[in-house]
Structures are given as structure tokens and as C-alpha cells.
Amino acid sequence: MQILNQLEKMDNFTPKEIMSALDSHVIGQKEAKKSVALAIRNRWRRQQLDKEVADEVTPKNIIMIGPTGVGKTEIARRLASMVDAPFIKVEASKYTEVGYQGRDVESMIRDLVKVSVSQVQSQYKYKVIADAEIEAEESILDLLLPTSPLSDDAEEMKKEMDRQRKTREKLRAKLKAGKLEDRKVELRVKQQTHAASIIGMAGGEEMGFEMQDMLEKFMPEKQKERKVTIREARKILINEEAEKLIDDEEVTAKGIERAEQSGIIFLDEIDKILGGNRSDGPDVSREGVQRDLLPIVEGCSVNTKYGMVNTEHILFIAAGAFHGKNPNDLIPELQGRFPIRVSLDALTKDDFERILVHPKNALTRQVELLLGTEGVKITFKKDSLSAIAEL
């Protein structure tokens, strides 16, 4: 319900309201908050346009420049959580130029789609949870009271069915009252099968997930008998029943659509892929990675296990410390795909004091609550906060 409410509220979120919401988690960095708030609002505006025009409006990707620990990642993560957008954080330094050992840049899109499909699946499960609970209850009653073989005699059959019905209702009443939670039952549980991925060849990552998906469809489903409590059985059965009630194709389609239209990729350490002044050969994993990133950021179709995904409207937020470097050192084509640059301020002692107290669930509040579980009451005085901030 909270997720659905967030989506409804987004229709009325102004940039100021988005910034205000971010203020409860991140101290300072007004310009960075303003940039991401406008980017999200523009995304909502684009979705109100006619499809013909909307397809032409691309997101204004952002580069955040600032030292470690000033809130670059936190701003992007909190923003995505607030608007319930599919979000992943990746480090640019873990990718390498095509043809060299390392992750393929397209894998970030596959990871984003996986997150998106999982989000949609969770929301669909929430919608069918009531029906799944009813089905799970019936399955538990079947486990507690297996059906007895019926007599050939009609009169005896009627008596036996009546007796089973009454016993079942008594068990149902106990089940609803929570009196059978610790009772153990034997349950057949699905075992997830994993086909081996194909690696170690050019394009191996793509072949790997395609082959794995194909093999898993043909491999027989394994089940294992387990003795579990009613409490555990209920969770397992509700999950299984919910999966049966969900249309997988619809979930996949919605997941792809959400990734394409609302996805956010936080590309950290982008300064680590700036070209150096090497003269002894190609600068592997730097300029080559930039050129591999370019079509992804520019807009292309990426093949995933869920289907083709268009990256044209995904919002990319890049970040880096840029010590002794500058975003202008990126290849010109990639610079053009990150038109908005914003510098984040280094944190001062006053900022640290505010961080200790003002954010929602600040560190001091966490310590107070944690020690409170032991019956210990702790209070942070102003001079102690000042000393911590100084350190």
C-alpha cells in the first residue's frame, strides 16, 4: 500500500517537495538536490505528453562532482526510493573495454531490469495476497487432515464426509486462533534448479543467461519433503499460491516498461575511467569503457533474459571525486550526454553536527534506540556532538 501511495503522490510532487523530502535524509547539497528534483519532475512531465512528442524528450543526465562521503550516492538512492523507481548503483571501474576480461557494460541494464521485474512482482503479490492466504489455509488444512478413503456404502460415505467437514472446521478455528503455529507438518517444497552458465568466451555473458533460462525451462522441477512448522508452511504456501495467481508475462512486460520509463542508474567512480597520459599502449578499461558506455547512455536496445530493453529514457546519474581531473576529460561524445553538472560541497564541522542529529533516523537516534533495547537511556549533549563532529 505504501508503494502505491508513493506512486499516486508523485503526480503532485513539485521540485520543492522532492527537495524537502530529501532534506529529511541528506544534509545540505542544495544544488545537487535541485538538479535531481528537476530531473524527476521532468520525467513526470514527459509522461503527460502525447506519445509522439514524449518519445523525443530524453532525460537530462547528471554528473555529480564531490569528494567521498558528501552524499552523492545517498541523494540518488533516497530519490529512487521516494518515487519507487528501479535503481541500481554500479561502479564504472569494474567495466572493461569489449574484448578484455571484465564485465560488459550492458550488464548494468540487465541488473536494472531484474530489479524492476522484482519490484513489479512484489506489487502484484501484494494485490493477490488475500486470495493467496485463503488458498494457503486450505492447503494447510489438507496437510493436517488428509482425506480418508470413502466407503462404498452411501450412508457410511455421507457420515464420513460429515465427520471430516466438522473436524476440518474445528482445525480451521484453531488455525485462525494461532493455536497450531508450532505444530509440524510434512510439506513438499520446490527446489530451484540452476543450469550452468556458459562463460569464458566472447559474448559469453549474453549466451550464459539465454542458455540458462532455456535449460531451466526444460529441466524437471525438483521437490523435497521437509518437516516445517505451520508458521513456516504458511509463508511458503502463501508465496507459492501468490505466484500461481500472478501473470508472469504481464509482470515481465510491466517490469521492462518501468525500467525503460522510470529506471535510474547511478554510475559511481566515473572519474576512474578518464584516459591517462600513457604512451606504452592502449588505455584498457578507460577510454574504451567510455566508448562502450556511450550507446547505452545515448539510447540503444539491450538484450536481456526478459526481452529487449530500450535505454533511451533511463536517467543516468554519474558521480566522482575528480581529484586533479575534470569532467571535460571525458570523451566529447559522452560529455554531451551528461549536460547537467553539479558540484557538491565538502562537509564542514557544522555539517557533521547536523548529520548527527537532524536526518530522519540519524546516527544518534539509532544508538539511543539500540541501547534502549537493553534498558539503557543515553542522551547526547551539545558539547559531545561537537567533539564527535570535530573528530
C-alpha positions as CSV (number, residue, x, y, z in Angstrom):
1,M,0.0,0.0,0.0
2,Q,2.9,2.4,0.8
3,I,4.4,1.8,-2.7
4,L,1.0,2.5,-4.4
5,N,0.6,5.7,-2.3
6,Q,4.0,6.9,-3.3
7,L,3.2,6.5,-7.0
8,E,0.0,8.4,-6.5
9,K,1.7,11.2,-4.7
10,M,4.3,11.6,-7.5
11,D,1.5,13.2,-9.6
12,N,1.6,16.2,-7.2
13,F,5.2,16.3,-6.2
14,T,6.9,19.6,-7.1
15,P,10.6,20.0,-7.2
16,K,10.4,21.9,-3.9
17,E,8.5,19.0,-2.3
18,I,11.0,16.5,-3.6
19,M,13.9,18.6,-2.2
20,S,12.1,18.9,1.1
21,A,11.7,15.1,1.3
22,L,15.4,14.7,0.5
23,D,16.3,17.2,3.3
24,S,15.0,14.7,5.9
25,H,17.7,12.3,4.9
26,V,20.6,14.3,3.4
27,I,22.1,17.5,5.0
28,G,23.0,20.4,2.7
29,Q,23.9,19.9,-1.0
30,K,21.0,22.1,-2.2
31,E,22.2,22.4,-5.8
32,A,22.5,18.6,-6.2
33,K,19.0,18.1,-4.7
34,K,17.6,20.7,-7.0
35,S,19.1,19.0,-10.1
36,V,17.7,15.5,-9.3
37,A,14.4,17.0,-8.3
38,L,14.0,18.8,-11.6
39,A,15.1,15.6,-13.5
40,I,12.4,13.6,-11.7
41,R,9.7,16.3,-12.3
42,N,10.7,16.5,-16.0
43,R,10.2,12.7,-16.2
44,W,6.7,13.1,-14.9
45,R,6.0,16.0,-17.3
46,R,7.2,13.9,-20.2
47,Q,4.8,11.1,-19.3
48,Q,1.9,13.6,-19.6
49,L,2.7,14.4,-23.2
50,D,1.4,12.7,-26.4
51,K,3.5,9.6,-27.2
52,E,4.8,11.1,-30.4
53,V,6.3,14.1,-28.5
54,A,7.2,12.1,-25.4
55,D,9.5,9.8,-27.4
56,E,11.5,12.8,-28.4
57,V,12.1,14.1,-24.9
58,T,15.2,12.5,-23.4
59,P,16.3,12.8,-19.8
60,K,19.0,15.4,-18.8
61,N,21.6,13.1,-17.3
62,I,23.6,14.5,-14.4
63,I,27.3,14.4,-13.2
64,M,27.8,15.0,-9.5
65,I,31.3,16.2,-8.6
66,G,32.4,16.0,-5.0
67,P,34.7,14.2,-2.5
68,T,33.8,10.8,-0.9
69,G,31.1,10.9,1.8
70,V,29.3,14.1,0.9
71,G,26.0,12.4,-0.1
72,K,26.2,11.7,-3.8
73,T,25.1,8.1,-3.6
74,E,22.6,8.8,-0.8
75,I,20.8,11.5,-2.8
76,A,20.3,9.2,-5.8
77,R,19.3,6.2,-3.6
78,R,16.8,8.2,-1.5
79,L,15.3,9.8,-4.6
80,A,14.8,6.4,-6.2
81,S,13.2,5.0,-3.1
82,M,10.9,8.0,-2.7
83,V,9.5,7.7,-6.2
84,D,9.7,3.9,-6.2
85,A,11.9,3.9,-9.3
86,P,14.0,0.8,-10.3
87,F,17.5,1.8,-9.1
88,I,21.0,0.3,-9.3
89,K,24.4,1.6,-8.3
90,V,27.3,0.4,-10.4
91,E,31.0,1.3,-10.3
92,A,32.4,2.4,-13.7
93,S,35.8,1.0,-12.7
94,K,34.5,-2.6,-12.8
95,Y,33.8,-2.5,-16.5
96,T,36.4,-3.0,-19.2
97,E,36.7,-2.4,-22.9
98,V,35.0,-5.1,-25.0
99,G,37.5,-7.9,-25.8
100,Y,39.2,-7.7,-22.4
101,Q,38.5,-9.5,-19.2
102,G,35.8,-7.8,-17.2
103,R,32.1,-7.1,-17.1
104,D,30.2,-6.0,-20.1
105,V,28.7,-2.5,-19.7
106,E,25.3,-3.9,-20.9
107,S,25.1,-6.0,-17.7
108,M,24.0,-2.8,-15.9
109,I,20.8,-2.8,-17.9
110,R,20.2,-6.4,-17.2
111,D,20.7,-5.8,-13.5
112,L,18.2,-2.8,-13.7
113,V,15.6,-4.9,-15.4
114,K,16.0,-7.6,-12.9
115,V,15.3,-5.1,-10.1
116,S,12.4,-3.6,-11.9
117,V,10.7,-7.0,-12.6
118,S,11.2,-7.9,-8.9
119,Q,9.5,-4.7,-7.8
120,V,6.5,-5.3,-10.1
121,Q,6.3,-8.8,-8.9
122,S,6.2,-7.7,-5.2
123,Q,3.4,-5.2,-6.0
124,Y,1.4,-7.8,-7.9
125,K,1.9,-10.2,-4.9
126,Y,0.5,-7.6,-2.6
127,K,-2.6,-7.3,-4.7
128,V,-3.3,-11.1,-4.6
129,I,-2.1,-11.8,-1.1
130,A,-5.6,-12.0,0.4
131,D,-6.6,-14.8,-2.1
132,A,-3.2,-16.5,-1.6
133,E,-3.8,-16.6,2.1
134,I,-7.2,-18.3,1.7
135,E,-5.6,-20.9,-0.7
136,A,-2.7,-21.4,1.7
137,E,-5.1,-22.0,4.6
138,E,-6.9,-24.7,2.7
139,S,-3.6,-26.4,1.8
140,I,-2.6,-26.4,5.5
141,L,-5.9,-28.0,6.4
142,D,-5.3,-30.6,3.8
143,L,-1.9,-31.4,5.4
144,L,-3.4,-31.5,8.9
145,L,-6.4,-33.7,7.8
146,P,-5.6,-35.9,4.8
147,T,-8.7,-37.2,3.0
148,S,-9.7,-40.7,4.2
149,P,-10.8,-43.3,1.7
150,L,-14.6,-43.3,1.4
151,S,-16.8,-46.3,1.9
152,D,-18.8,-47.9,-0.9
153,D,-21.9,-47.6,1.2
154,A,-23.8,-44.4,0.5
155,E,-24.9,-43.9,4.1
156,E,-21.4,-44.5,5.5
157,M,-19.9,-42.2,2.9
158,K,-22.3,-39.4,4.0
159,K,-21.4,-39.9,7.7
160,E,-17.7,-39.9,6.9
161,M,-17.9,-36.8,4.8
162,D,-19.9,-35.0,7.5
163,R,-17.3,-36.1,10.2
164,Q,-14.4,-34.8,8.1
165,R,-16.2,-31.5,7.5
166,K,-16.8,-30.9,11.2
167,T,-13.2,-31.9,12.1
168,R,-11.9,-29.6,9.4
169,E,-13.9,-26.7,10.7
170,K,-12.6,-27.3,14.2
171,L,-9.0,-27.3,12.9
172,R,-9.7,-24.1,10.9
173,A,-10.9,-22.4,14.1
174,K,-7.7,-23.5,15.9
175,L,-5.6,-22.4,13.0
176,K,-7.2,-18.9,12.9
177,A,-6.7,-18.6,16.7
178,G,-3.0,-19.4,16.3
179,K,-3.1,-22.5,18.4
180,L,-1.3,-24.7,15.8
181,E,1.6,-22.5,14.9
182,D,4.3,-24.7,16.3
183,R,2.8,-28.0,15.1
184,K,4.9,-29.7,12.4
185,V,3.7,-30.9,9.1
186,E,5.4,-32.6,6.1
187,L,5.5,-30.2,3.1
188,R,6.8,-30.7,-0.4
189,V,8.9,-27.7,-1.2
190,K,10.2,-26.6,-4.6
191,Q,13.9,-26.7,-5.2
192,Q,15.2,-24.0,-7.5
193,T,17.3,-25.6,-10.3
194,H,20.2,-23.7,-11.8
195,A,21.7,-24.5,-15.1
196,A,25.4,-23.9,-15.5
197,S,26.2,-20.6,-17.2
198,I,28.4,-20.5,-20.2
199,I,31.5,-18.4,-19.6
200,G,34.9,-17.8,-20.9
201,M,34.1,-16.8,-24.5
202,A,33.3,-13.6,-26.3
203,G,29.6,-12.7,-25.7
204,G,29.6,-15.4,-23.0
205,E,27.5,-13.3,-20.6
206,E,24.7,-13.0,-23.1
207,M,24.9,-16.7,-24.1
208,G,25.0,-17.6,-20.5
209,F,21.7,-16.1,-19.4
210,E,19.9,-17.2,-22.5
211,M,21.2,-20.8,-22.3
212,Q,20.5,-20.9,-18.5
213,D,16.9,-19.6,-19.0
214,M,16.3,-22.1,-21.8
215,L,17.7,-25.1,-19.8
216,E,15.8,-24.2,-16.7
217,K,12.5,-24.3,-18.7
218,F,13.2,-27.9,-19.8
219,M,14.7,-29.2,-16.6
220,P,12.2,-31.1,-14.4
221,E,11.0,-29.3,-11.3
222,K,12.6,-30.8,-8.2
223,Q,10.7,-31.1,-4.9
224,K,11.9,-32.1,-1.5
225,E,10.0,-33.3,1.6
226,R,10.5,-31.1,4.6
227,K,9.2,-31.1,8.1
228,V,8.2,-27.5,8.9
229,T,6.0,-25.7,11.5
230,I,2.6,-24.4,10.5
231,R,4.1,-20.9,10.8
232,E,6.8,-21.7,8.2
233,A,4.4,-23.7,6.0
234,R,2.1,-20.7,5.8
235,K,4.8,-18.4,4.5
236,I,5.9,-21.0,1.9
237,L,2.4,-21.8,0.7
238,I,1.3,-18.1,0.5
239,N,4.3,-17.4,-1.6
240,E,3.6,-20.4,-3.9
241,E,-0.1,-19.5,-4.2
242,A,0.6,-15.9,-4.9
243,E,3.0,-16.9,-7.8
244,K,0.2,-19.1,-9.3
245,L,-2.2,-16.1,-9.2
246,I,0.2,-13.8,-11.0
247,D,0.5,-13.5,-14.8
248,D,4.3,-13.8,-15.4
249,E,4.1,-12.3,-18.8
250,E,2.2,-9.3,-17.6
251,V,4.8,-8.8,-14.7
252,T,7.7,-9.1,-17.2
253,A,6.1,-6.6,-19.6
254,K,5.4,-4.1,-16.8
255,G,8.9,-4.6,-15.4
256,I,10.5,-3.8,-18.7
257,E,8.3,-0.8,-19.2
258,R,9.1,0.5,-15.7
259,A,12.9,0.1,-16.3
260,E,12.7,1.9,-19.6
261,Q,10.5,4.8,-18.4
262,S,11.4,5.2,-14.7
263,G,14.8,3.5,-14.3
264,I,17.7,5.3,-12.6
265,I,21.3,4.1,-12.9
266,F,23.9,5.6,-10.5
267,L,27.3,5.4,-12.3
268,D,29.8,5.9,-9.5
269,E,33.6,6.5,-9.9
270,I,33.2,7.8,-13.4
271,D,36.4,9.7,-12.9
272,K,38.3,6.4,-12.7
273,I,37.6,5.8,-16.4
274,L,39.2,9.0,-17.6
275,G,42.0,8.4,-20.0
276,G,45.6,8.8,-18.7
277,N,48.7,10.0,-20.4
278,R,50.0,6.5,-21.3
279,S,52.3,6.1,-24.2
280,D,53.0,2.3,-23.9
281,G,49.9,1.1,-25.5
282,P,46.1,1.2,-25.3
283,D,44.5,2.6,-22.2
284,V,42.4,-0.5,-21.4
285,S,39.4,-0.1,-19.2
286,R,39.3,3.7,-19.6
287,E,38.6,5.4,-22.9
288,G,37.4,2.1,-24.3
289,V,34.8,1.8,-21.4
290,Q,33.7,5.4,-22.2
291,R,33.1,4.4,-25.8
292,D,31.2,1.3,-24.7
293,L,29.1,3.4,-22.3
294,L,28.2,5.9,-25.0
295,P,25.5,3.9,-26.9
296,I,23.9,2.8,-23.5
297,V,23.6,6.4,-22.3
298,E,22.7,7.6,-25.8
299,G,19.9,5.2,-26.2
300,C,20.0,1.6,-27.6
301,S,18.3,-1.7,-27.3
302,V,19.9,-4.3,-25.0
303,N,19.0,-8.0,-25.0
304,T,18.1,-9.3,-21.5
305,K,16.6,-12.6,-20.3
306,Y,13.2,-10.7,-20.1
307,G,13.4,-9.3,-23.6
308,M,14.7,-6.3,-25.4
309,V,15.1,-3.1,-23.3
310,N,15.4,0.4,-24.7
311,T,17.8,2.6,-22.7
312,E,16.8,6.0,-24.3
313,H,14.7,7.2,-21.3
314,I,16.7,5.8,-18.4
315,L,18.1,8.5,-16.1
316,F,21.9,8.2,-15.6
317,I,23.4,10.0,-12.6
318,A,27.2,9.8,-12.7
319,A,29.5,10.7,-9.8
320,G,33.1,11.1,-9.0
321,A,35.6,12.9,-6.8
322,F,37.6,14.2,-9.9
323,H,40.7,14.9,-7.8
324,G,43.1,16.6,-10.2
325,K,40.7,15.8,-13.1
326,N,37.7,17.3,-14.7
327,P,34.5,16.1,-16.5
328,N,35.9,17.8,-19.6
329,D,38.5,15.0,-19.7
330,L,35.7,12.6,-20.8
331,I,35.4,11.9,-24.5
332,P,33.3,14.8,-26.1
333,E,30.5,12.5,-27.1
334,L,30.0,11.2,-23.6
335,Q,30.2,14.7,-22.1
336,G,27.3,15.7,-24.4
337,R,25.2,13.0,-22.8
338,F,25.6,14.5,-19.3
339,P,24.6,18.1,-19.8
340,I,24.0,18.9,-16.1
341,R,27.0,19.2,-13.8
342,V,26.7,20.0,-10.2
343,S,29.4,20.3,-7.5
344,L,28.8,19.1,-4.0
345,D,30.4,20.9,-1.1
346,A,32.9,19.2,1.2
347,L,31.4,18.7,4.7
348,T,32.3,21.1,7.5
349,K,32.2,20.5,11.3
350,D,28.8,22.2,11.4
351,D,27.5,19.8,8.7
352,F,28.7,16.8,10.7
353,E,26.9,18.1,13.8
354,R,23.7,18.4,11.8
355,I,24.2,15.0,10.3
356,L,24.4,13.5,13.8
357,V,21.0,15.0,14.8
358,H,18.8,16.2,12.0
359,P,18.2,13.4,9.4
360,K,15.4,11.0,10.0
361,N,16.7,8.1,12.0
362,A,20.1,9.9,12.5
363,L,23.0,8.0,13.9
364,T,22.5,9.4,17.4
365,R,18.8,8.3,17.4
366,Q,19.9,4.8,16.2
367,V,22.3,4.5,19.1
368,E,19.6,5.7,21.6
369,L,17.1,3.1,20.3
370,L,19.7,0.3,20.2
371,L,20.8,0.8,23.8
372,G,17.1,1.3,24.7
373,T,16.5,-2.3,24.0
374,E,18.9,-3.1,26.9
375,G,17.1,-0.7,29.2
376,V,19.9,1.9,28.9
377,K,18.9,5.5,28.3
378,I,21.5,7.7,26.6
379,T,21.5,11.4,25.9
380,F,23.9,13.3,23.6
381,K,24.7,16.8,24.9
382,K,25.7,19.6,22.5
383,D,29.4,19.5,23.5
384,S,29.7,15.8,23.0
385,L,28.2,16.2,19.5
386,S,30.6,19.0,18.8
387,A,33.5,16.7,19.9
388,I,32.3,13.8,17.6
389,A,31.9,16.2,14.7
390,E,35.4,17.6,15.3
391,L,36.9,14.1,15.1
